[in-house]
Amino acid sequence: MGLLDVDVVAPTLHKALGLVEPPPWESDSVAEMALPHQVDGLYLLTMASQFGENPAVLWDEPKLISTMRDLNSLVKWPQLDYLCIDSPPSSSRFMQELYDCLSDGLHGIVLVLQPSDIAVADLVRTIDFIRIKGAPVIGLVSNMAICIPPKGERFWPYLSPKVDIGSVCEKHGIPLLGEVPLTPLQAKVDAEFDKIADRIEHIKPKALTDDMVTRLFKAIAKQSVEAGIRRLGC
């Protein structure tokens, strides 16, 4: 399996794999293509390997889009079952281009968020973007869902009110794949990851329907109300 980190502004995927520093880019001298770095049987490519973690990346959107388009032809991936792409939650032009490039071979999207009210607000916008794009969704993972200390009772780790992620998923028709705890107890994290992997294996991705007719009627109704208010001189 391959892992591609397309977050140019804040690439951190290598840290999720336990690497202290971004792996150096290697190249195929014959094909003049970049070779992904292998970590425990996974093939990783991150833009942090190009410019490190600390420098501010001041690329404008056309540069980001151009790099994303060229990336496929510049990387020599081995034979892969899947290529997983780590991307930021956004509806920017860059993300629109990314989805357009992946539309033919996109198996499904896994949404990951922290279960705080601010994160859920971003999630809802991302879901609407995915719905408009007609991209298939596998499900949602709630990360750092609860704090489990080595000793003592589990507790809610955020200052914001607790969010019922199950209800959010049900409202938008998205399966809840799992809730990963914030804990130093690795066995508990591994157990939840095993459950998530099993659920993903048995879930068929589905596209979230974008009811354009409903949207159109809402827009017409809003315009009619505004027009009536103006006629009444309110």
C-alpha positions as CSV (number, residue, x, y, z in Angstrom):
1,M,0.0,0.0,0.0
2,G,1.2,3.5,-0.8
3,L,0.7,6.6,1.4
4,L,0.8,10.1,-0.3
5,D,0.8,13.3,1.8
6,V,-0.6,16.0,-0.4
7,D,-0.7,18.6,2.4
8,V,2.0,20.9,1.2
9,V,1.5,23.6,3.8
10,A,1.7,21.3,6.8
11,P,2.8,17.8,5.9
12,T,3.1,15.5,8.9
13,L,2.2,12.0,7.7
14,H,5.8,10.8,8.4
15,K,5.3,11.5,12.1
16,A,2.2,9.3,12.1
17,L,4.5,6.5,11.0
18,G,6.9,7.1,13.8
19,L,9.6,8.9,11.8
20,V,11.4,11.7,13.6
21,E,12.5,13.4,10.3
22,P,10.9,13.5,6.8
23,P,12.5,10.7,4.8
24,P,14.9,11.9,2.1
25,W,13.7,11.6,-1.4
26,E,15.4,9.0,-3.5
27,S,15.4,8.9,-7.3
28,D,15.6,6.4,-10.1
29,S,18.6,7.6,-12.1
30,V,17.3,5.9,-15.2
31,A,13.7,7.0,-15.2
32,E,14.5,10.3,-13.4
33,M,11.6,9.8,-11.1
34,A,11.2,10.0,-7.3
35,L,11.0,6.8,-5.3
36,P,8.8,6.5,-2.3
37,H,10.3,5.7,1.1
38,Q,9.5,2.3,2.6
39,V,8.3,2.1,6.2
40,D,7.2,-1.3,7.6
41,G,6.0,-2.5,4.2
42,L,4.2,0.8,3.4
43,Y,5.4,3.2,0.7
44,L,5.4,6.8,1.8
45,L,5.8,10.0,-0.2
46,T,5.5,13.4,1.6
47,M,6.2,16.9,0.4
48,A,8.0,17.4,3.7
49,S,10.9,15.5,2.2
50,Q,11.3,18.3,-0.3
51,F,11.4,21.3,2.0
52,G,11.3,20.0,5.6
53,E,8.8,20.8,8.3
54,N,9.8,24.2,9.6
55,P,10.0,26.5,6.5
56,A,6.8,28.4,5.7
57,V,5.5,27.2,2.2
58,L,4.3,30.3,0.3
59,W,3.2,28.6,-2.9
60,D,0.1,30.1,-4.5
61,E,-2.8,28.0,-5.5
62,P,-1.7,27.6,-9.2
63,K,1.7,26.3,-8.0
64,L,0.0,23.8,-5.7
65,I,-2.4,22.6,-8.4
66,S,0.5,22.3,-10.9
67,T,2.6,20.2,-8.5
68,M,-0.4,17.9,-7.7
69,R,-1.0,17.3,-11.4
70,D,2.6,16.5,-12.1
71,L,3.1,14.3,-9.0
72,N,1.7,11.2,-10.6
73,S,4.2,11.3,-13.5
74,L,7.1,12.2,-11.3
75,V,6.8,9.3,-8.8
76,K,7.7,5.7,-9.5
77,W,5.4,3.7,-7.3
78,P,5.7,-0.1,-7.1
79,Q,2.7,-2.3,-7.8
80,L,0.2,-1.2,-5.2
81,D,-3.2,-2.6,-4.0
82,Y,-4.2,0.9,-2.8
83,L,-2.8,4.4,-2.7
84,C,-4.0,6.3,0.4
85,I,-3.9,10.1,0.1
86,D,-3.7,12.2,3.2
87,S,-5.3,15.6,2.5
88,P,-6.5,18.6,4.5
89,P,-10.2,19.3,5.0
90,S,-10.9,22.0,2.6
91,S,-13.0,23.0,-0.4
92,S,-10.3,25.1,-2.0
93,R,-9.5,25.1,-5.7
94,F,-6.6,22.7,-5.0
95,M,-8.9,20.2,-3.3
96,Q,-11.4,20.5,-6.2
97,E,-8.6,19.7,-8.7
98,L,-7.4,16.8,-6.6
99,Y,-10.9,15.2,-6.5
100,D,-11.3,15.8,-10.3
101,C,-8.0,14.0,-10.9
102,L,-9.0,11.1,-8.7
103,S,-12.6,10.8,-9.8
104,D,-12.0,7.7,-12.1
105,G,-9.9,5.7,-9.6
106,L,-11.3,6.9,-6.2
107,H,-12.4,3.9,-4.1
108,G,-13.6,5.9,-1.1
109,I,-13.0,8.6,1.5
110,V,-12.4,8.1,5.2
111,L,-13.1,11.3,7.2
112,V,-11.0,11.8,10.4
113,L,-11.8,14.4,13.0
114,Q,-11.5,15.3,16.6
115,P,-15.0,15.3,18.2
116,S,-15.1,19.0,19.2
117,D,-17.8,21.4,18.1
118,I,-15.4,23.5,16.0
119,A,-14.1,20.4,14.2
120,V,-17.7,19.3,13.5
121,A,-18.4,22.6,11.8
122,D,-15.5,22.0,9.5
123,L,-16.7,18.4,9.0
124,V,-20.1,19.5,7.8
125,R,-18.6,21.8,5.2
126,T,-16.3,19.0,4.0
127,I,-19.3,16.6,3.8
128,D,-21.2,19.1,1.7
129,F,-18.2,19.5,-0.6
130,I,-17.9,15.7,-1.0
131,R,-21.6,15.4,-1.7
132,I,-21.4,18.0,-4.4
133,K,-18.4,16.2,-6.0
134,G,-20.3,12.9,-5.8
135,A,-17.3,11.2,-4.2
136,P,-17.9,7.8,-2.5
137,V,-17.5,7.8,1.3
138,I,-16.4,4.8,3.4
139,G,-17.0,6.3,6.8
140,L,-15.8,8.5,9.7
141,V,-13.1,8.0,12.4
142,S,-13.3,10.0,15.6
143,N,-9.7,10.6,16.7
144,M,-8.8,11.4,20.3
145,A,-12.4,10.7,21.2
146,I,-11.9,10.2,24.9
147,C,-8.9,10.4,27.2
148,I,-7.9,7.1,28.9
149,P,-5.1,7.6,31.5
150,P,-3.0,4.7,32.7
151,K,-4.7,5.0,36.1
152,G,-8.1,6.5,36.9
153,E,-11.3,7.1,35.0
154,R,-11.5,8.1,31.4
155,F,-12.5,11.8,30.7
156,W,-13.4,14.2,28.0
157,P,-10.2,16.0,26.9
158,Y,-11.6,19.2,25.4
159,L,-12.9,22.5,26.8
160,S,-15.7,22.5,24.3
161,P,-19.0,20.6,24.9
162,K,-19.0,16.9,24.1
163,V,-20.3,16.1,20.6
164,D,-22.3,13.0,19.8
165,I,-20.4,11.9,16.7
166,G,-22.8,9.0,16.3
167,S,-25.7,11.4,15.8
168,V,-23.7,13.5,13.4
169,C,-22.9,10.4,11.3
170,E,-26.5,9.2,11.3
171,K,-27.7,12.7,10.2
172,H,-25.5,12.7,7.2
173,G,-25.7,9.0,6.4
174,I,-22.1,8.2,7.1
175,P,-21.0,5.0,8.9
176,L,-19.0,5.6,12.2
177,L,-16.0,3.4,11.7
178,G,-14.5,3.9,15.2
179,E,-13.5,6.2,18.0
180,V,-9.7,6.2,18.7
181,P,-8.9,7.1,22.3
182,L,-6.2,9.6,23.5
183,T,-4.1,7.3,25.7
184,P,-0.5,6.1,26.3
185,L,-2.0,2.5,26.5
186,Q,-1.0,1.3,23.0
187,A,-3.1,-1.9,23.4
188,K,-6.3,0.1,23.6
189,V,-5.4,2.1,20.5
190,D,-4.4,-1.1,18.6
191,A,-7.7,-2.8,19.5
192,E,-9.7,0.2,18.1
193,F,-7.6,0.2,14.9
194,D,-8.3,-3.5,14.4
195,K,-12.0,-2.8,14.7
196,I,-11.8,0.0,12.2
197,A,-9.9,-2.1,9.7
198,D,-12.5,-4.9,10.0
199,R,-15.3,-2.4,9.5
200,I,-13.7,-0.8,6.4
201,E,-13.2,-4.2,4.9
202,H,-16.9,-4.9,5.0
203,I,-18.2,-1.5,4.0
204,K,-19.1,-0.7,0.4
205,P,-18.4,3.0,-0.2
206,K,-21.4,5.1,-1.2
207,A,-21.8,8.5,-2.7
208,L,-23.7,11.0,-0.7
209,T,-26.7,12.2,-2.7
210,D,-26.7,15.9,-3.6
211,D,-30.4,16.7,-4.0
212,M,-30.1,19.5,-6.5
213,V,-33.8,19.8,-6.9
214,T,-34.3,20.5,-3.2
215,R,-31.5,23.0,-3.3
216,L,-33.1,24.8,-6.3
217,F,-36.5,25.0,-4.6
218,K,-35.0,26.3,-1.4
219,A,-33.2,29.0,-3.5
220,I,-36.4,29.9,-5.3
221,A,-38.4,30.1,-2.1
222,K,-35.8,32.3,-0.5
223,Q,-35.8,34.7,-3.4
224,S,-39.6,34.8,-3.4
225,V,-39.7,35.6,0.3
226,E,-37.1,38.4,-0.1
227,A,-39.1,39.8,-3.1
228,G,-42.3,39.8,-1.0
229,I,-40.6,41.6,1.8
230,R,-39.3,44.2,-0.5
231,R,-42.8,44.8,-2.0
232,L,-44.2,45.2,1.5
233,G,-41.5,47.8,2.2
234,C,-40.2,46.0,5.2
